[in-house]
């Protein structure tokens, strides 16, 4: 009996343990969501914030700028994979703030949702230092002018430092080997870092920057940009907009030569790139992209900057209005209107030749030169080119100017048509009969007579002998810009002095007198150094030819 009771109790206990284990198993199965370790959280966040050394440099530079720095020094080793050091002379931090700065979502930039909607700082999320410190050997030294603190991921202590902050990032991704394996070569990383430093430096010309000894001293905005990117031919100054634009002839196959800033923050914006391309219109090819740098200033409430982990993209509240503002302002450059900055140093020509040209007037037959010289300056005709000079010489391509006049006479439907003594008649196919209306929109006075196109008058600059070629190209569907430019360029015409001066006078009245319809420059300014380089490179006679001349 006792044995039976003992067996019963043991069976009951075993059953109870089994039930308990089963219950624990059920609970463990049902609990699928667990809170991640803070270190793991930071490393995951680093995947969004820290792509490569250049992204770290960008975040640290922006923190320095937000801290009011006037001198920012960047040093890197092995493209930043071994070392990134960013030192500034900004406000710095006290001990408590220094410790808190490497915590996730700890920031001095915003306090409430209202602050976020009125954001003017470059950084605001409070994720960068936490993410960077989680994937590197991290050290921060900072001083607010009273106390200096050294902080690492494991401890903090007092140190010696002047006001400002120094951050060192060593052995990037040492604890995340999968990320480290996918980094580019040190040389490629160094190139990316240099591009980031230059991009940030262009938006802050009042700050001195140094990258591995390469120094950018404080200057004005235009000089800082040209120091880094070189000279641009056109300058835009309008309300809320500033920009420098290269000539259409420098357009490229990609958007690699485009830099856009919103409130001094570099961004990627297909919308604004498209607005600039539309403003360049037919001056560049369909598959070409203009080179430019554009600064746009908008109230923070009109922009959402929190749509990309690295703040590269933004969302505009009124995209249509922003698009039109940028496009119209750039179009005003080419139109030469006064609501923008003078786009070129010779936008307002000082040469005011009258329709009757002053004497003396010389023609040198053996050279083909024809020129006028007076107190108003020198003007020389050289075949298809015109040189006018007073303070600085202008070299004008008369064919490019002629093509511009031809093109605008068509698109503007000039009323001054040339009536033909004998109308031109062309046989049409049935499907070509609608061409009469399309030609009429270009200022070509024509009519249909059965299946014949009868042309009674042509617009200015379209000569009768060129009409058949014009019509054939038009029939093939070629763009008007291409037709007008090709017709003029293919012509063997040499211009007389009077014709050249008349074209120059008239082209200055065009809507766009800087470029021909295909985007080639109509005129350039010639400096003395340009002539010196020409003589050095092209003006010398090769020795063999010089010897031949001596023999003759």
C-alpha positions as CSV (number, residue, x, y, z in Angstrom):
1,X,0.0,0.0,0.0
2,X,2.8,2.4,0.9
3,X,4.6,1.5,-2.2
4,X,1.5,2.3,-4.3
5,X,1.2,5.7,-2.6
6,X,4.9,6.4,-3.2
7,X,4.5,5.5,-6.9
8,X,1.4,7.7,-7.1
9,X,3.1,10.7,-5.6
10,X,6.1,10.3,-7.9
11,X,3.8,10.0,-10.9
12,X,2.0,13.1,-9.8
13,X,5.2,15.1,-9.4
14,X,6.5,13.9,-12.8
15,X,3.2,14.9,-14.4
16,X,3.3,18.3,-12.6
17,X,6.9,18.9,-13.9
18,X,5.9,18.0,-17.4
19,X,2.9,20.4,-17.2
20,X,5.2,23.2,-15.9
21,X,7.8,22.6,-18.6
22,X,5.1,22.5,-21.2
23,X,3.7,25.8,-19.9
24,X,7.1,27.4,-19.9
25,X,7.7,26.2,-23.5
26,X,4.3,27.7,-24.6
27,X,5.2,31.0,-23.0
28,X,8.6,31.1,-24.6
29,X,7.1,30.3,-28.0
30,X,4.5,33.0,-27.7
31,X,7.1,35.7,-26.7
32,X,8.5,36.4,-30.2
33,X,9.4,40.1,-29.7
34,X,12.4,41.0,-27.5
35,X,14.1,44.3,-26.8
36,X,17.4,44.5,-28.5
37,X,20.6,45.3,-26.7
38,X,21.5,49.0,-27.0
39,X,24.9,48.2,-28.5
40,X,23.2,46.2,-31.3
41,X,20.7,49.0,-31.8
42,X,23.5,51.5,-32.4
43,X,25.3,49.1,-34.8
44,X,22.1,48.6,-36.8
45,X,21.6,52.4,-36.9
46,X,25.2,52.8,-38.1
47,X,24.1,50.9,-41.2
48,X,21.9,53.9,-42.2
49,X,24.1,56.7,-41.0
50,X,27.6,55.4,-41.7
51,X,28.1,54.1,-45.2
52,X,31.8,54.8,-45.5
53,X,34.5,57.2,-44.1
54,X,33.1,60.1,-46.1
55,X,29.7,59.9,-44.5
56,X,31.4,60.1,-41.1
57,X,33.4,63.2,-42.1
58,X,30.2,64.8,-43.4
59,X,28.4,64.2,-40.1
60,X,31.3,65.5,-38.0
61,X,31.8,68.6,-40.1
62,X,28.1,69.4,-39.9
63,X,28.3,69.1,-36.1
64,X,31.3,71.5,-36.1
65,X,29.5,74.0,-38.2
66,X,26.4,73.8,-36.0
67,X,28.7,74.5,-33.0
68,X,29.8,77.9,-34.5
69,X,33.3,76.8,-35.6
70,X,35.4,79.1,-37.7
71,X,38.3,76.7,-38.3
72,X,37.7,73.0,-39.0
73,X,40.6,70.7,-39.5
74,X,40.2,67.2,-41.0
75,X,42.9,64.5,-41.1
76,X,42.6,61.0,-42.4
77,X,44.8,57.9,-42.8
78,X,44.2,55.1,-45.3
79,X,41.2,57.0,-46.7
80,X,39.7,57.3,-43.3
81,X,39.5,53.5,-42.7
82,X,42.4,53.7,-40.2
83,X,41.9,57.2,-38.8
84,X,39.5,60.1,-39.1
85,X,40.2,63.2,-36.9
86,X,38.0,66.3,-37.0
87,X,39.0,69.2,-34.8
88,X,37.2,72.5,-34.5
89,X,37.1,75.7,-32.4
90,X,33.4,75.7,-31.7
91,X,31.4,76.1,-28.6
92,X,32.5,72.7,-27.2
93,X,30.7,70.8,-24.4
94,X,30.9,70.4,-20.6
95,X,31.4,67.0,-19.0
96,X,27.7,66.1,-18.7
97,X,26.9,67.0,-22.3
98,X,30.0,65.2,-23.6
99,X,28.8,62.0,-21.9
100,X,25.3,62.4,-23.2
101,X,26.4,63.2,-26.8
102,X,27.2,59.6,-27.6
103,X,23.8,58.4,-26.5
104,X,21.3,57.7,-29.2
105,X,18.7,60.4,-29.9
106,X,20.6,62.9,-27.7
107,X,20.8,66.3,-29.4
108,X,21.1,70.0,-28.7
109,X,19.3,70.9,-32.0
110,X,15.6,70.4,-31.1
111,X,13.5,70.2,-28.0
112,X,10.0,69.8,-29.4
113,X,8.1,69.1,-32.6
114,X,7.8,72.9,-33.1
115,X,11.6,73.1,-33.2
116,X,11.7,70.4,-35.8
117,X,9.4,72.4,-38.1
118,X,11.6,75.5,-37.7
119,X,14.9,73.6,-38.1
120,X,17.9,75.7,-39.3
121,X,20.8,73.4,-38.1
122,X,22.4,70.8,-40.3
123,X,22.1,68.0,-37.8
124,X,19.0,67.2,-35.7
125,X,18.4,63.4,-35.1
126,X,21.1,62.8,-32.5
127,X,22.1,59.5,-34.1
128,X,25.5,60.2,-35.6
129,X,27.9,60.0,-32.7
130,X,26.1,57.0,-31.2
131,X,26.3,55.1,-34.5
132,X,29.9,56.1,-35.2
133,X,31.2,55.1,-31.8
134,X,29.5,51.7,-32.1
135,X,31.5,50.6,-35.1
136,X,34.9,52.2,-34.4
137,X,37.5,52.9,-31.6
138,X,36.0,56.3,-30.7
139,X,37.4,59.2,-28.7
140,X,36.0,62.6,-28.0
141,X,37.9,65.5,-26.4
142,X,35.9,68.7,-25.8
143,X,35.9,71.9,-23.8
144,X,33.4,74.6,-23.3
145,X,36.1,77.0,-22.2
146,X,35.8,76.0,-18.5
147,X,36.2,72.3,-18.3
148,X,37.7,69.8,-20.7
149,X,36.6,66.2,-21.0
150,X,37.8,63.0,-22.7
151,X,35.1,60.5,-23.5
152,X,35.3,57.0,-25.0
153,X,32.7,54.3,-25.3
154,X,33.7,52.8,-21.9
155,X,34.7,55.8,-19.7
156,X,35.3,59.5,-19.3
157,X,37.9,61.6,-17.6
158,X,39.2,65.2,-17.4
159,X,41.8,66.3,-20.0
160,X,43.5,69.3,-21.3
161,X,42.1,71.1,-24.4
162,X,41.2,74.6,-25.5
163,X,37.6,75.5,-26.3
164,X,36.3,73.3,-29.1
165,X,36.0,69.6,-29.9
166,X,38.2,66.9,-31.4
167,X,36.8,63.6,-32.4
168,X,39.0,60.7,-33.4
169,X,37.5,57.6,-35.2
170,X,40.0,54.7,-35.5
171,X,39.8,51.3,-37.1
172,X,36.4,51.8,-38.7
173,X,34.2,48.7,-38.8
174,X,36.7,46.7,-36.8
175,X,33.8,44.9,-35.0
176,X,31.6,44.6,-38.1
177,X,33.8,42.7,-40.5
178,X,31.0,42.2,-43.0
179,X,30.7,45.9,-43.4
180,X,34.5,46.4,-43.6
181,X,34.8,43.8,-46.4
182,X,32.6,45.9,-48.7
183,X,34.5,49.2,-48.3
184,X,36.3,50.6,-51.3
185,X,40.1,50.9,-51.5
186,X,41.8,53.6,-49.4
187,X,42.5,55.7,-52.5
188,X,38.8,55.6,-53.5
189,X,37.7,56.4,-49.9
190,X,40.1,59.3,-49.7
191,X,38.6,60.7,-53.0
192,X,35.1,60.4,-51.5
193,X,36.3,62.3,-48.4
194,X,37.8,65.1,-50.4
195,X,34.6,65.5,-52.4
196,X,32.5,65.7,-49.2
197,X,34.9,68.3,-47.7
198,X,34.8,70.4,-50.8
199,X,31.0,70.1,-51.0
200,X,30.5,71.3,-47.4
201,X,33.3,74.0,-47.8
202,X,31.6,75.6,-50.8
203,X,28.4,76.2,-48.8
204,X,30.4,77.9,-45.9
205,X,33.0,80.3,-47.4
206,X,33.3,82.2,-44.1
207,X,34.8,79.1,-42.4
208,X,38.4,77.9,-42.9
209,X,38.8,74.2,-43.8
210,X,41.8,72.0,-43.9
211,X,42.0,68.4,-45.2
212,X,45.4,66.7,-44.7
213,X,47.1,70.1,-45.1
214,X,45.0,71.3,-48.1
215,X,43.7,74.7,-46.7
216,X,40.6,76.6,-47.9
217,X,40.8,80.1,-46.4
218,X,37.7,82.2,-45.7
219,X,36.6,84.2,-48.7
220,X,33.3,85.1,-50.5
221,X,30.9,82.5,-52.0
222,X,31.8,82.9,-55.6
223,X,35.6,82.7,-55.0
224,X,35.2,79.6,-52.8
225,X,33.2,77.8,-55.5
226,X,35.6,78.7,-58.3
227,X,38.6,77.8,-56.1
228,X,37.2,74.3,-55.9
229,X,35.2,73.8,-59.2
230,X,36.8,76.3,-61.5
231,X,35.3,79.2,-63.4
232,X,31.6,79.1,-64.5
233,X,30.4,81.4,-67.3
234,X,27.0,82.5,-65.9
235,X,26.1,83.8,-62.5
236,X,22.6,84.0,-61.1
237,X,21.5,86.3,-58.2
238,X,17.8,86.4,-57.5
239,X,15.6,86.3,-54.5
240,X,16.2,83.1,-52.6
241,X,18.5,81.9,-55.3
242,X,22.2,82.0,-56.1
243,X,24.0,79.9,-58.7
244,X,26.9,79.5,-61.1
245,X,26.3,77.8,-64.5
246,X,28.8,76.5,-67.0
247,X,28.1,77.3,-70.7
248,X,26.0,74.8,-72.7
249,X,29.1,73.6,-74.5
250,X,30.3,72.1,-71.3
251,X,27.2,70.0,-70.7
252,X,27.9,66.3,-70.0
253,X,26.2,62.9,-70.4
254,X,25.5,62.6,-66.6
255,X,24.5,64.8,-63.6
256,X,28.0,64.5,-62.2
257,X,28.7,68.2,-62.6
258,X,25.6,69.3,-60.6
259,X,25.6,70.4,-57.0
260,X,22.5,71.6,-55.2
261,X,22.1,73.2,-51.8
262,X,18.9,73.9,-49.8
263,X,19.5,76.3,-46.9
264,X,23.3,75.5,-47.2
265,X,22.6,71.7,-46.9
266,X,23.8,69.7,-49.9
267,X,20.9,67.6,-51.3
268,X,20.0,65.4,-54.3
269,X,17.0,66.8,-56.1
270,X,15.9,65.4,-59.5
271,X,13.2,68.1,-59.4
272,X,15.7,71.0,-59.4
273,X,18.0,69.3,-61.8
274,X,15.0,69.0,-64.2
275,X,14.2,72.7,-63.7
276,X,17.7,73.8,-64.7
277,X,17.8,71.5,-67.7
278,X,14.4,72.9,-68.9
279,X,15.8,76.4,-68.5
280,X,18.8,75.5,-70.7
281,X,16.2,74.3,-73.3
282,X,17.6,73.7,-76.8
283,X,21.0,75.1,-75.8
284,X,22.0,71.5,-74.9
285,X,21.1,68.1,-76.3
286,X,18.2,66.0,-75.1
287,X,20.6,63.5,-73.4
288,X,23.0,66.2,-72.0
289,X,23.0,67.7,-68.6
290,X,24.2,71.2,-67.7
291,X,27.0,71.8,-65.1
292,X,26.0,74.0,-62.3
293,X,26.0,74.8,-58.6
294,X,22.7,76.1,-57.1
295,X,21.8,77.5,-53.7
296,X,18.2,77.7,-52.7
297,X,16.9,79.4,-49.6
298,X,13.4,78.5,-48.3
299,X,11.6,78.8,-44.9
300,X,12.1,75.5,-42.9
301,X,8.3,75.1,-42.8
302,X,8.2,74.8,-46.6
303,X,10.6,71.8,-46.6
304,X,10.7,68.3,-45.1
305,X,14.4,67.3,-44.6
306,X,13.5,64.1,-42.6
307,X,12.9,61.8,-45.6
308,X,16.3,60.2,-46.0
309,X,18.6,58.6,-43.4
310,X,21.6,60.8,-44.5
311,X,19.4,63.9,-45.2
312,X,20.4,63.7,-48.9
313,X,16.8,64.2,-50.2
314,X,14.1,66.6,-49.2
315,X,10.4,67.1,-50.0
316,X,9.0,70.5,-50.9
317,X,5.6,71.5,-49.8
318,X,4.9,73.3,-53.1
319,X,7.0,71.5,-55.8
320,X,5.4,73.3,-58.7
321,X,6.2,76.7,-57.4
322,X,9.8,75.8,-56.6
323,X,10.3,74.3,-60.0
324,X,9.0,77.4,-61.8
325,X,11.0,79.8,-59.6
326,X,14.3,78.0,-60.4
327,X,13.5,77.6,-64.1
328,X,12.3,81.2,-64.7
329,X,15.3,82.7,-62.9
330,X,17.8,80.8,-65.0
331,X,15.9,81.6,-68.2
332,X,16.2,85.3,-67.2
333,X,20.0,84.9,-67.4
334,X,19.9,83.9,-71.0
335,X,17.3,86.6,-71.8
336,X,19.7,89.2,-70.2
337,X,16.9,90.7,-68.0
338,X,17.8,93.0,-65.1
339,X,16.2,91.0,-62.3
340,X,19.3,88.8,-62.1
341,X,23.0,89.4,-61.8
342,X,25.0,90.3,-64.9
343,X,25.6,86.8,-66.3
344,X,28.9,87.7,-68.0
345,X,31.3,90.5,-67.7
346,X,30.4,91.7,-71.2
347,X,26.6,91.4,-70.9
348,X,26.2,95.2,-71.4
349,X,28.5,95.8,-74.4
350,X,30.2,99.2,-74.4
351,X,30.5,99.1,-78.2
352,X,27.8,101.3,-79.6
353,X,28.6,101.4,-83.3
354,X,26.0,103.4,-85.3
355,X,24.5,102.2,-88.5
356,X,26.9,104.5,-90.4
357,X,30.4,103.5,-89.6
358,X,33.1,106.0,-88.8
359,X,36.3,106.5,-90.8
360,X,39.0,105.5,-91.5
361,X,37.7,102.3,-93.2
362,X,40.4,100.0,-94.6
363,X,40.2,96.8,-96.7
364,X,43.3,94.7,-97.1
365,X,42.7,92.4,-100.1
366,X,45.7,90.1,-99.6
367,X,44.7,89.1,-96.1
368,X,40.9,89.3,-96.5
369,X,40.8,91.6,-93.5
370,X,38.4,94.6,-93.4
371,X,38.5,96.9,-90.4
372,X,37.4,100.2,-88.9
373,X,39.4,102.2,-86.4
374,X,38.1,105.3,-84.5
375,X,37.9,106.7,-81.0
376,X,35.1,104.2,-80.4
377,X,37.5,101.3,-80.9
378,X,38.6,98.8,-83.4
379,X,36.4,96.5,-85.5
380,X,37.8,93.8,-87.8
381,X,36.1,91.4,-90.1
382,X,38.0,88.1,-90.6
383,X,35.8,85.9,-92.9
384,X,33.1,84.5,-90.7
385,X,34.4,86.2,-87.6
386,X,34.1,89.7,-86.3
387,X,36.5,91.3,-83.8
388,X,35.4,94.4,-81.9
389,X,37.6,96.1,-79.3
390,X,37.6,99.0,-77.0
391,X,38.7,98.0,-73.5
392,X,38.7,94.2,-74.0
393,X,38.4,92.4,-77.4
394,X,35.2,90.4,-78.3
395,X,35.6,87.7,-80.9
396,X,32.2,87.1,-82.5
397,X,31.3,84.0,-84.6
398,X,29.0,85.6,-87.2
399,X,27.6,82.2,-88.3
400,X,26.5,81.4,-84.8
401,X,25.0,84.9,-84.5
402,X,23.3,84.5,-87.9
403,X,21.9,81.1,-86.8
404,X,20.5,82.7,-83.7
405,X,18.8,85.4,-85.7
406,X,17.4,82.9,-88.2
407,X,16.1,80.7,-85.4
408,X,14.4,83.5,-83.5
409,X,12.9,84.9,-86.7
410,X,11.1,81.6,-87.0
411,X,10.0,81.0,-83.5
412,X,9.0,84.6,-82.9
413,X,7.1,84.7,-86.2
414,X,8.7,88.0,-87.3
415,X,6.2,90.0,-89.4
416,X,9.0,91.3,-91.7
417,X,8.6,88.5,-94.3
418,X,10.4,88.8,-97.7
419,X,7.9,88.5,-100.6
420,X,9.2,86.3,-103.4
421,X,9.2,87.6,-106.9
422,X,8.3,84.1,-108.1
423,X,6.5,81.8,-105.6
424,X,8.1,78.5,-104.8
425,X,6.1,75.4,-105.7
426,X,6.6,72.0,-104.2
427,X,4.7,68.8,-105.0
428,X,3.3,67.2,-101.8
429,X,2.2,63.7,-100.9
430,X,-1.2,63.2,-99.4
431,X,0.0,62.8,-95.9
432,X,2.2,66.0,-96.2
433,X,-0.7,68.4,-96.8
434,X,-0.9,69.5,-93.2
435,X,2.7,70.9,-93.5
436,X,1.3,74.2,-94.8
437,X,-0.2,75.0,-91.5
438,X,3.0,74.1,-89.6
439,X,5.1,76.2,-91.9
440,X,2.7,79.1,-91.5
441,X,3.4,78.9,-87.7
442,X,7.1,79.6,-88.5
443,X,6.3,82.8,-90.5
444,X,6.5,81.1,-93.9
445,X,3.6,82.4,-95.9
446,X,2.3,79.5,-98.0
447,X,-0.9,78.0,-99.3
448,X,-2.1,74.7,-100.8
449,X,-3.0,74.6,-104.4
450,X,-4.4,71.1,-105.1
451,X,-1.4,69.0,-104.0
452,X,1.1,71.7,-104.4
453,X,2.7,73.8,-101.7
454,X,3.0,77.4,-102.9
455,X,5.4,79.6,-100.9
456,X,4.8,83.3,-101.3
457,X,7.1,84.9,-98.7
458,X,9.9,83.8,-96.4
459,X,10.9,85.1,-93.0
460,X,14.1,87.1,-92.6
461,X,17.4,85.2,-92.8
462,X,15.9,82.3,-94.8
463,X,17.2,82.8,-98.3
464,X,15.2,81.4,-101.2
465,X,18.2,79.2,-102.3
466,X,18.2,77.5,-98.9
467,X,14.4,76.8,-98.7
468,X,14.4,73.4,-100.4
469,X,17.0,72.1,-98.0
470,X,15.1,73.7,-95.1
471,X,11.9,72.0,-96.3
472,X,13.5,68.6,-96.7
473,X,15.0,68.7,-93.1
474,X,11.6,69.9,-91.8
475,X,9.9,67.1,-93.6
476,X,12.3,64.6,-91.9
477,X,11.1,65.9,-88.5
478,X,14.5,67.5,-87.6
479,X,14.2,70.1,-84.7
480,X,14.2,73.7,-85.8
481,X,17.3,74.3,-83.7
482,X,19.2,71.8,-85.7
483,X,17.9,72.9,-89.1
484,X,18.7,76.6,-88.6
485,X,22.2,75.9,-87.2
486,X,23.1,73.4,-89.9
487,X,21.9,75.6,-92.8
488,X,23.9,78.6,-91.7
489,X,27.0,76.6,-90.7
490,X,27.1,74.7,-94.0
491,X,26.9,77.9,-96.0
492,X,30.2,79.0,-97.6
493,X,29.2,82.6,-97.2
494,X,31.8,85.2,-96.2
495,X,30.5,88.3,-94.6
496,X,31.2,91.9,-95.6
497,X,32.1,94.4,-92.9
498,X,28.7,96.0,-93.1
499,X,26.9,92.6,-92.9
500,X,29.0,91.6,-89.9
501,X,28.3,94.7,-88.0
502,X,24.6,94.6,-88.8
503,X,24.4,90.9,-87.5
504,X,26.2,91.9,-84.3
505,X,23.8,94.8,-83.7
506,X,20.7,92.7,-84.4
507,X,21.8,89.7,-82.4
508,X,22.1,91.8,-79.3
509,X,18.3,92.4,-79.5
510,X,17.6,88.6,-79.5
511,X,15.9,86.9,-76.6
512,X,19.2,84.9,-76.2
513,X,22.2,86.5,-77.7
514,X,24.9,84.3,-75.9
515,X,24.4,81.1,-77.8
516,X,23.3,79.8,-81.2
517,X,20.3,77.4,-81.3
518,X,22.6,74.4,-80.6
519,X,24.3,75.9,-77.6
520,X,27.6,77.1,-79.2
521,X,28.8,80.5,-77.9
522,X,28.2,83.4,-80.2
523,X,31.1,85.5,-78.8
524,X,34.0,85.2,-76.4
525,X,36.1,87.7,-74.5
526,X,39.8,87.5,-75.4
527,X,42.4,88.3,-72.8
528,X,46.0,89.0,-73.3
529,X,47.0,85.8,-71.6
530,X,44.8,83.8,-74.1
531,X,46.8,85.4,-77.0
532,X,50.1,84.6,-75.4
533,X,49.0,80.9,-75.0
534,X,47.9,80.8,-78.6
535,X,51.2,82.2,-79.8
536,X,53.1,79.7,-77.7
537,X,51.0,76.7,-78.7
538,X,49.8,77.4,-82.2
539,X,51.5,80.5,-83.5
540,X,55.0,79.1,-84.0
541,X,55.9,77.7,-87.4
542,X,57.2,74.1,-87.2
543,X,60.9,73.9,-88.0
544,X,60.4,71.9,-91.2
545,X,57.9,74.5,-92.6
546,X,60.1,77.4,-91.5
547,X,63.0,75.9,-93.4
548,X,60.7,75.5,-96.5
549,X,59.8,79.2,-96.3
550,X,63.4,80.2,-96.1
551,X,64.2,78.2,-99.2
552,X,61.4,80.0,-101.1
